[in-house]
Amino acid sequence: MLVKISLLVLFFAVMIFIGFASKKSAKDVNGFVLGGRNVGPWLTAFAYGTSYFSSVVFVGYAGQFGWKYGMASTWIGLGNAFIGSLMAWVILGRRTRVMTNHLDSATMPEFFSKRFESHSLKIASSVIIFVFLIPYTASIYNGLSRLFSMAFDIPYAWCITVMALLTALYVIVGGYVATAWNDFVQGIIMLIGIALVIWAVLNGKGGFMSAIMQLSQIESDVPQTLGQPGAFASFFGTDPAGLVGVVILTSLGTWGLPQMVHKFYAIKDERSVKTGTIISTIFAIVVAGGTYFLGGFTRLFDDPSLYKEDGSMMFDAIMPHMLSTLPDILIGVTVVLVLSASMSTLSSLVLTSSSTLTLDFIKDLFAKNMSEKKQVVTMRIFIGVFILISVLIALDPPTFIAQLMGISWGALAGAFLGPFVYALYDKKTTKLSVWASFVAGVGITVLNMFFNFFSSPIVAGAVAMIVSLIIVPIVSRITPQLSDASKDAIFSCYNQTVVVSKKNSLEE
């Protein structure tokens, strides 16, 4: 217990120190929200990766999908790495940095407003972001508290309250730079931690080959597999179609999440884009691939304590139960690992939500002449408000808390994915096509909550994203476009000439 508590105290001390050390960079809006658009490749890559993966992935998703798909759940982590990280950086990274800087936009709603010359889009997108980021935050608290309860036997409410206060402290004081530096430290912890945990878990089952053999002998309880053994150790698992839906939601979804693409706004230069792409992809392979790979072995830790009285599985309890079999020192490492993943994601969420609410809603509607200093103060206040609301939800969670991440991702990515991607590439994208995507993404997700058209929020979220990518170009071809002068002015940023060295170009 002394070792575990010492690790936590050291972790929290480093986080708070970085927050206060970054205070001088958070004096104006540009510094507080974007770090002055001067963040290098390592910090940006780690900020992207650590914002991607939280306790929801480690405790909830790895346990649930590892139990359901077995070793095939590793495909989810690889999808996160190559679709959610590599392709996102290649397709969105440079263009996002160039156009958002050209339009002088610090948030996604502000980008939509200036890109499509629509004040109403700004208001609508800011409301969507604020509403649907709150349940995501609540699900993170819920996932982390389960691990804390296992490791320290600390009451649920105390876990949530302490983590919320510490996250609020360093984000309020240091802004984006504090979150970026803390994300870097937390990312290092995640890389080391996941490697140690995988080694310890497999070693406890006699090694990798022994664990695979034991997994292959378990008969499948999924009807379509006809009960044959070996399904949980197979290449595509027990339900390939369901697996693809999870990959789409958790991988392609990042392209439309405001807290993820926000990282591209702050990239320093071209070298940072190229280096950050490589670093971010490797990070995702290790952390996401490793986490889902570990989750694939959860069937080896089946226990009566994991079931409710009605016989249904408590998926959120699977990973904590697996980790409870580790030595105390590794349990301490695991807690810090998941705490790192969670606090980095939380800091990104609260900064995104508070900046959106302040810059795109309050300032735009009620205080157009708000000074830089007041904007920063207001954002700091709303960080506290946002955390308070999410804590209250987490303290008295609804029955569908385990599915909140799917609902949040589905609504946000379903609304924003198509509009954001096409806005960077296609001059003909129209304001009404963006509205169509907003309605479709939020509508599919919310209606499914009440009428259950699809088997789960994950499937509904995947459908919403695909609909967004299809509906935007179709509606754009039948609705009024911006004037040619406006389109040329917006896309002129891509035509500006820059001078590069011979090592980067053979052009004379």
C-alpha positions as CSV (number, residue, x, y, z in Angstrom):
1,M,0.0,0.0,0.0
2,L,2.9,2.4,0.8
3,V,4.4,1.8,-2.6
4,K,1.1,2.4,-4.4
5,I,0.4,5.6,-2.5
6,S,4.0,6.8,-3.0
7,L,3.6,6.4,-6.8
8,L,0.4,8.3,-6.8
9,V,1.8,11.2,-4.7
10,L,4.8,11.5,-7.0
11,F,2.5,11.4,-10.1
12,F,0.2,14.1,-8.8
13,A,3.2,16.3,-7.7
14,V,4.7,16.2,-11.2
15,M,1.4,17.1,-12.8
16,I,0.9,20.1,-10.5
17,F,4.5,21.3,-10.9
18,I,4.1,21.3,-14.7
19,G,0.8,23.2,-14.5
20,F,2.4,26.0,-12.5
21,A,5.6,26.0,-14.6
22,S,3.4,26.5,-17.7
23,K,1.5,29.4,-16.3
24,K,3.4,32.1,-18.2
25,S,2.3,30.6,-21.5
26,A,-1.4,30.9,-20.7
27,K,-1.8,34.6,-20.4
28,D,-3.8,35.2,-23.6
29,V,-6.4,33.2,-25.7
30,N,-3.9,32.0,-28.2
31,G,-1.5,30.7,-25.5
32,F,-4.2,29.2,-23.3
33,V,-6.0,27.4,-26.1
34,L,-3.3,26.7,-28.7
35,G,0.0,27.1,-26.9
36,G,0.8,29.9,-29.3
37,R,0.6,27.4,-32.3
38,N,4.2,26.6,-31.4
39,V,4.0,23.0,-30.1
40,G,6.7,20.6,-31.4
41,P,6.2,17.1,-32.7
42,W,6.8,15.0,-29.6
43,L,4.4,17.0,-27.4
44,T,1.8,17.1,-30.2
45,A,2.0,13.4,-30.9
46,F,1.8,12.4,-27.3
47,A,-1.0,14.9,-26.7
48,Y,-2.9,13.3,-29.6
49,G,-2.3,9.7,-28.3
50,T,-3.0,10.3,-24.7
51,S,-6.2,12.2,-25.5
52,Y,-7.2,9.2,-27.6
53,F,-6.9,6.5,-24.9
54,S,-8.4,6.7,-21.4
55,S,-9.7,4.5,-18.6
56,V,-12.8,3.9,-20.8
57,V,-10.6,2.0,-23.3
58,F,-8.5,0.3,-20.8
59,V,-11.1,-0.7,-18.2
60,G,-14.3,-0.7,-20.3
61,Y,-13.6,-1.4,-24.0
62,A,-10.6,-3.8,-23.6
63,G,-12.6,-5.9,-21.1
64,Q,-15.8,-5.9,-23.0
65,F,-14.5,-6.5,-26.5
66,G,-11.6,-8.8,-25.3
67,W,-14.3,-11.0,-23.7
68,K,-16.5,-10.9,-26.7
69,Y,-13.9,-11.2,-29.6
70,G,-10.9,-12.8,-27.9
71,M,-7.5,-12.3,-29.5
72,A,-9.2,-10.7,-32.5
73,S,-9.9,-7.6,-30.4
74,T,-6.3,-6.7,-31.2
75,W,-7.6,-5.6,-34.5
76,I,-9.3,-2.7,-32.7
77,G,-6.0,-1.4,-31.4
78,L,-4.4,-1.7,-34.8
79,G,-7.3,0.1,-36.4
80,N,-6.8,2.9,-33.8
81,A,-3.1,3.1,-34.8
82,F,-3.4,3.0,-38.6
83,I,-6.8,4.6,-39.2
84,G,-7.2,6.7,-36.1
85,S,-3.6,7.9,-35.9
86,L,-1.6,7.4,-39.1
87,M,-4.3,8.2,-41.6
88,A,-5.7,11.1,-39.5
89,W,-2.3,12.8,-39.3
90,V,-1.6,12.2,-43.1
91,I,-5.0,13.4,-44.3
92,L,-5.9,16.0,-41.7
93,G,-2.7,17.2,-40.0
94,R,-1.1,19.6,-42.4
95,R,-4.3,20.9,-44.0
96,T,-5.9,21.5,-40.6
97,R,-2.9,23.5,-39.4
98,V,-2.8,25.6,-42.6
99,M,-6.5,26.4,-43.0
100,T,-7.3,27.1,-39.3
101,N,-4.3,29.4,-39.1
102,H,-5.4,31.1,-42.3
103,L,-9.0,31.6,-41.0
104,D,-7.7,32.5,-37.5
105,S,-9.9,29.9,-35.8
106,A,-9.0,28.4,-32.5
107,T,-11.9,26.0,-32.1
108,M,-14.0,23.7,-34.4
109,P,-17.2,25.8,-34.2
110,E,-15.1,28.9,-35.1
111,F,-13.7,27.0,-38.0
112,F,-17.1,26.0,-39.3
113,S,-18.3,29.6,-38.9
114,K,-15.5,31.1,-40.9
115,R,-15.2,28.3,-43.5
116,F,-18.9,28.4,-44.3
117,E,-19.6,32.1,-43.4
118,S,-22.4,31.0,-41.0
119,H,-22.9,32.3,-37.5
120,S,-25.6,29.7,-36.7
121,L,-23.3,26.8,-37.5
122,K,-20.9,28.1,-34.8
123,I,-23.6,28.2,-32.2
124,A,-25.1,24.8,-33.1
125,S,-21.7,23.0,-33.1
126,S,-20.7,24.6,-29.8
127,V,-23.9,23.3,-28.2
128,I,-23.3,19.8,-29.6
129,I,-19.8,19.7,-28.3
130,F,-20.7,20.9,-24.8
131,V,-23.6,18.5,-24.5
132,F,-21.9,15.4,-25.8
133,L,-18.5,15.8,-24.2
134,I,-20.0,15.7,-20.7
135,P,-21.2,12.0,-20.9
136,Y,-17.7,11.1,-22.3
137,T,-16.1,12.7,-19.2
138,A,-18.5,11.0,-16.9
139,S,-17.6,7.6,-18.4
140,I,-13.9,8.2,-17.8
141,Y,-14.5,8.9,-14.1
142,N,-16.6,5.8,-13.8
143,G,-14.0,3.6,-15.4
144,L,-11.1,4.9,-13.3
145,S,-13.0,4.7,-10.0
146,R,-13.4,1.0,-10.5
147,L,-9.7,0.5,-10.7
148,F,-9.1,2.7,-7.7
149,S,-11.6,0.7,-5.7
150,M,-9.8,-2.5,-6.6
151,A,-6.3,-1.2,-5.7
152,F,-7.0,1.0,-2.7
153,D,-10.5,0.2,-1.4
154,I,-11.2,3.9,-1.6
155,P,-14.8,5.1,-1.8
156,Y,-16.1,5.8,-5.3
157,A,-16.9,9.4,-4.6
158,W,-13.5,10.2,-3.2
159,C,-11.8,8.8,-6.3
160,I,-13.8,11.0,-8.6
161,T,-13.5,14.1,-6.5
162,V,-9.7,14.0,-6.0
163,M,-9.0,13.3,-9.7
164,A,-11.4,16.1,-10.8
165,L,-9.8,18.7,-8.6
166,L,-6.2,17.8,-9.7
167,T,-7.1,17.8,-13.3
168,A,-8.9,21.2,-13.0
169,L,-5.9,22.6,-11.1
170,Y,-3.2,22.1,-13.7
171,V,-5.5,22.8,-16.7
172,I,-6.8,26.1,-15.2
173,V,-3.3,27.3,-14.3
174,G,-1.3,26.2,-17.4
175,G,-3.8,25.8,-20.2
176,Y,-2.8,23.9,-23.4
177,V,1.0,23.9,-22.7
178,A,0.5,22.4,-19.3
179,T,-1.8,19.7,-20.8
180,A,0.8,19.0,-23.6
181,W,3.7,18.6,-21.2
182,N,1.6,16.5,-18.8
183,D,0.4,14.4,-21.8
184,F,4.1,13.8,-22.7
185,V,4.9,12.6,-19.1
186,Q,1.7,10.6,-18.9
187,G,2.4,9.0,-22.3
188,I,5.8,7.7,-21.2
189,I,4.1,6.2,-18.2
190,M,1.5,4.5,-20.4
191,L,4.1,3.0,-22.8
192,I,6.2,1.5,-19.9
193,G,3.1,0.5,-17.9
194,I,1.3,-1.4,-20.7
195,A,4.5,-3.4,-21.5
196,L,5.0,-4.4,-17.9
197,V,1.4,-5.3,-17.4
198,I,1.2,-7.5,-20.5
199,W,4.4,-9.3,-19.5
200,A,3.1,-9.9,-15.9
201,V,-0.3,-11.2,-17.0
202,L,1.0,-13.6,-19.6
203,N,3.8,-14.7,-17.3
204,G,1.2,-15.6,-14.7
205,K,-0.5,-17.9,-17.2
206,G,2.8,-19.7,-18.2
207,G,3.8,-17.4,-21.0
208,F,2.3,-16.4,-24.3
209,M,2.1,-19.8,-26.0
210,S,0.6,-21.4,-22.9
211,A,-2.0,-18.5,-22.6
212,I,-3.0,-19.0,-26.3
213,M,-3.4,-22.7,-25.8
214,Q,-5.6,-22.2,-22.8
215,L,-7.7,-19.6,-24.7
216,S,-8.1,-21.9,-27.7
217,Q,-9.7,-24.6,-25.5
218,I,-12.6,-22.4,-24.3
219,E,-15.8,-23.1,-26.1
220,S,-17.6,-20.1,-27.6
221,D,-20.9,-19.0,-26.1
222,V,-21.7,-16.8,-29.2
223,P,-24.5,-18.5,-31.1
224,Q,-23.1,-17.9,-34.6
225,T,-19.9,-19.8,-33.8
226,L,-21.9,-23.0,-33.0
227,G,-20.0,-23.5,-29.8
228,Q,-16.7,-24.6,-31.4
229,P,-13.5,-24.3,-29.4
230,G,-10.7,-22.0,-30.6
231,A,-13.0,-19.1,-31.7
232,F,-11.4,-16.8,-29.0
233,A,-7.9,-17.5,-30.3
234,S,-8.8,-17.1,-34.0
235,F,-7.8,-14.5,-36.5
236,F,-11.3,-12.7,-36.8
237,G,-12.8,-13.9,-33.5
238,T,-16.5,-14.7,-32.9
239,D,-18.2,-11.8,-34.7
240,P,-16.3,-10.2,-37.6
241,A,-19.1,-7.9,-38.6
242,G,-19.4,-6.5,-35.0
243,L,-15.7,-6.2,-34.8
244,V,-15.6,-4.0,-37.9
245,G,-18.2,-1.7,-36.3
246,V,-16.1,-1.2,-33.3
247,V,-13.0,-0.5,-35.4
248,I,-14.9,2.1,-37.4
249,L,-16.3,3.9,-34.3
250,T,-13.0,3.9,-32.3
251,S,-10.7,4.6,-35.3
252,L,-12.5,6.7,-37.9
253,G,-14.3,8.6,-35.2
254,T,-11.2,10.5,-34.1
255,W,-11.3,12.4,-37.4
256,G,-14.4,14.3,-36.3
257,L,-13.8,14.7,-32.6
258,P,-13.0,18.3,-31.7
259,Q,-10.6,17.4,-28.8
260,M,-8.6,15.3,-31.2
261,V,-8.3,17.5,-34.3
262,H,-7.6,20.5,-32.0
263,K,-4.1,19.1,-31.6
264,F,-3.4,19.8,-35.3
265,Y,-4.3,23.5,-34.8
266,A,-1.2,23.9,-32.6
267,I,1.5,22.1,-34.6
268,K,4.6,24.2,-35.0
269,D,5.9,23.4,-38.5
270,E,6.2,20.9,-41.3
271,R,8.9,18.9,-39.6
272,S,6.6,18.5,-36.6
273,V,3.8,17.1,-38.8
274,K,6.1,14.4,-40.3
275,T,7.8,13.5,-37.0
276,G,4.5,13.6,-35.1
277,T,2.9,11.2,-37.6
278,I,5.5,8.6,-36.9
279,I,5.5,9.1,-33.1
280,S,1.7,9.1,-32.8
281,T,1.4,5.9,-34.8
282,I,4.0,4.0,-32.8
283,F,2.4,5.2,-29.6
284,A,-1.0,4.0,-30.7
285,I,0.4,0.6,-31.8
286,V,1.9,0.0,-28.3
287,V,-0.8,1.5,-26.1
288,A,-4.0,0.6,-28.1
289,G,-2.7,-2.5,-29.6
290,G,-1.3,-3.7,-26.3
291,T,-4.4,-2.8,-24.4
292,Y,-6.8,-4.7,-26.7
293,F,-4.3,-7.6,-27.0
294,L,-4.3,-7.9,-23.2
295,G,-8.1,-7.7,-23.2
296,G,-8.1,-10.7,-25.5
297,F,-7.0,-12.9,-22.6
298,T,-9.8,-11.9,-20.2
299,R,-11.6,-15.3,-20.7
300,L,-8.7,-16.9,-18.8
301,F,-9.8,-14.9,-15.7
302,D,-13.4,-15.9,-15.6
303,D,-14.8,-15.7,-12.0
304,P,-18.3,-15.9,-10.4
305,S,-17.7,-12.4,-8.9
306,L,-17.9,-10.9,-12.5
307,Y,-21.6,-11.8,-12.9
308,K,-24.8,-10.1,-11.6
309,E,-27.5,-12.0,-9.9
310,D,-29.4,-12.4,-13.2
311,G,-26.3,-14.1,-14.7
312,S,-25.4,-11.1,-16.9
313,M,-21.7,-10.1,-17.2
314,M,-20.3,-6.9,-15.5
315,F,-17.9,-6.0,-18.3
316,D,-16.4,-3.0,-16.5
317,A,-15.3,-5.4,-13.7
318,I,-13.3,-7.7,-16.0
319,M,-10.1,-5.8,-16.4
320,P,-9.9,-4.7,-12.7
321,H,-10.4,-8.4,-11.7
322,M,-7.6,-9.5,-14.1
323,L,-5.2,-6.8,-12.7
324,S,-6.0,-7.7,-9.1
325,T,-4.0,-10.9,-9.6
326,L,-0.8,-8.9,-10.2
327,P,1.8,-8.2,-7.5
328,D,1.2,-4.9,-5.5
329,I,4.0,-3.0,-7.2
330,L,2.5,-3.8,-10.6
331,I,-1.0,-2.9,-9.4
332,G,0.5,0.5,-8.4
333,V,2.0,0.9,-11.9
334,T,-1.3,-0.1,-13.5
335,V,-3.2,2.5,-11.4
336,V,-0.8,5.2,-12.5
337,L,-0.9,4.0,-16.1
338,V,-4.7,4.2,-16.2
339,L,-4.7,7.4,-14.2
340,S,-2.3,8.9,-16.8
341,A,-4.5,7.8,-19.7
342,S,-7.6,9.3,-18.0
343,M,-6.2,12.6,-16.8
344,S,-4.7,13.4,-20.2
345,T,-8.1,12.7,-21.9
346,L,-9.9,14.7,-19.2
347,S,-7.7,17.7,-19.6
348,S,-8.2,17.7,-23.4
349,L,-12.0,17.4,-23.0
350,V,-12.4,20.2,-20.4
351,L,-10.1,22.5,-22.4
352,T,-12.0,21.8,-25.6
353,S,-15.4,22.3,-24.0
354,S,-14.5,25.5,-22.0
355,S,-12.9,27.2,-24.9
356,T,-15.8,26.3,-27.2
357,L,-18.4,27.6,-24.7
358,T,-16.5,30.8,-24.1
359,L,-15.2,31.8,-27.5
360,D,-18.1,30.4,-29.6
361,F,-21.1,30.8,-27.4
362,I,-20.7,33.4,-24.6
363,K,-18.4,35.8,-26.4
364,D,-20.3,35.5,-29.7
365,L,-23.8,35.9,-28.3
366,F,-23.5,38.0,-25.1
367,A,-20.1,39.7,-24.9
368,K,-18.7,40.5,-28.3
369,N,-16.2,43.0,-26.9
370,M,-14.9,40.7,-24.2
371,S,-11.2,41.4,-23.6
372,E,-8.4,38.8,-23.9
373,K,-8.0,38.7,-20.2
374,K,-11.7,38.2,-19.5
375,Q,-11.9,35.4,-22.1
376,V,-9.1,33.5,-20.4
377,V,-10.7,34.0,-17.0
378,T,-14.1,32.9,-18.4
379,M,-12.5,29.7,-19.9
380,R,-10.9,28.9,-16.5
381,I,-14.3,29.3,-14.8
382,F,-16.0,27.0,-17.3
383,I,-13.3,24.4,-16.9
384,G,-14.5,24.2,-13.3
385,V,-18.2,24.2,-14.3
386,F,-17.6,21.5,-16.9
387,I,-15.8,19.2,-14.4
388,L,-18.4,19.8,-11.7
389,I,-21.3,18.8,-14.0
390,S,-19.5,15.7,-15.2
391,V,-18.6,14.7,-11.6
392,L,-22.3,15.0,-10.6
393,I,-23.3,12.7,-13.4
394,A,-20.6,10.2,-12.5
395,L,-21.5,10.2,-8.8
396,D,-25.1,9.1,-9.7
397,P,-24.5,7.4,-13.1
398,P,-27.4,6.3,-15.2
399,T,-27.8,2.6,-16.1
400,F,-26.2,3.1,-19.5
401,I,-22.9,4.6,-18.1
402,A,-20.9,1.8,-19.8
403,Q,-22.2,2.9,-23.2
404,L,-21.7,6.7,-22.7
405,M,-18.5,6.8,-24.6
406,G,-20.2,5.2,-27.6
407,I,-23.0,7.7,-27.5
408,S,-20.6,10.6,-27.1
409,W,-18.3,9.5,-29.9
410,G,-21.2,8.6,-32.2
411,A,-23.0,11.9,-31.9
412,L,-19.8,14.1,-32.2
413,A,-18.1,12.2,-34.9
414,G,-21.4,11.5,-36.7
415,A,-22.1,15.3,-36.8
416,F,-18.6,16.6,-37.5
417,L,-16.7,14.0,-39.5
418,G,-18.0,14.6,-43.0
419,P,-18.2,18.4,-42.7
420,F,-14.7,18.8,-41.3
421,V,-12.9,16.5,-43.7
422,Y,-14.7,17.8,-46.8
423,A,-14.3,21.4,-45.6
424,L,-10.5,21.0,-45.8
425,Y,-10.5,19.5,-49.3
426,D,-13.6,20.4,-51.3
427,K,-14.5,23.9,-52.2
428,K,-18.0,22.9,-53.2
429,T,-19.0,21.8,-49.6
430,T,-22.0,23.9,-48.5
431,K,-23.5,25.2,-45.3
432,L,-26.7,23.2,-45.7
433,S,-24.6,20.0,-46.1
434,V,-23.1,20.7,-42.7
435,W,-26.5,21.2,-41.2
436,A,-27.6,17.9,-42.8
437,S,-24.7,16.1,-41.1
438,F,-25.4,17.7,-37.8
439,V,-29.0,16.6,-37.9
440,A,-28.1,13.1,-39.1
441,G,-25.3,12.4,-36.6
442,V,-27.1,13.6,-33.5
443,G,-30.4,12.3,-34.7
444,I,-29.2,8.7,-35.3
445,T,-27.4,8.6,-32.0
446,V,-30.2,10.1,-29.9
447,L,-33.1,8.2,-31.5
448,N,-31.2,4.9,-31.1
449,M,-31.0,5.6,-27.3
450,F,-34.8,5.5,-27.2
451,F,-35.9,3.2,-29.9
452,N,-32.9,0.8,-30.3
453,F,-32.8,0.6,-34.1
454,F,-29.3,-0.8,-33.8
455,S,-27.9,-3.4,-31.5
456,S,-25.7,-1.0,-29.5
457,P,-24.6,2.7,-29.4
458,I,-21.4,1.5,-31.0
459,V,-23.1,0.3,-34.2
460,A,-25.3,3.4,-34.2
461,G,-22.2,5.6,-34.0
462,A,-20.5,3.8,-36.8
463,V,-23.6,4.2,-39.0
464,A,-23.8,7.9,-38.1
465,M,-20.2,8.4,-39.3
466,I,-20.7,6.6,-42.6
467,V,-23.9,8.6,-43.2
468,S,-22.0,11.8,-42.5
469,L,-19.4,11.0,-45.1
470,I,-22.0,10.2,-47.7
471,I,-24.6,12.9,-47.0
472,V,-22.2,15.9,-47.1
473,P,-21.1,15.6,-50.8
474,I,-24.6,14.7,-52.0
475,V,-26.3,17.7,-50.3
476,S,-23.4,20.0,-51.4
477,R,-24.2,19.3,-55.0
478,I,-27.9,20.3,-54.7
479,T,-27.6,23.3,-52.4
480,P,-26.3,26.9,-52.8
481,Q,-22.5,27.3,-52.5
482,L,-20.4,30.2,-51.3
483,S,-19.4,32.7,-53.9
484,D,-16.4,31.9,-56.1
485,A,-14.5,34.9,-54.5
486,S,-15.1,33.5,-51.0
487,K,-14.1,30.0,-51.9
488,D,-10.9,31.2,-53.6
489,A,-10.0,33.4,-50.6
490,I,-10.5,30.5,-48.2
491,F,-8.5,28.0,-50.2
492,S,-5.8,30.5,-51.2
493,C,-3.8,29.3,-48.1
494,Y,-2.9,26.1,-49.9
495,N,-1.5,28.0,-52.9
496,Q,1.0,30.1,-51.0
497,T,4.6,29.6,-52.1
498,V,7.2,28.4,-49.5
499,V,10.9,27.8,-49.9
500,V,12.2,24.4,-48.8
501,S,15.7,22.8,-48.7
502,K,16.9,20.3,-51.3
503,K,16.6,17.4,-48.9
504,N,12.9,17.9,-48.9
505,S,12.4,18.7,-52.6
506,L,14.2,18.1,-55.9
507,E,12.4,21.0,-57.6
508,E,14.7,23.8,-59.0
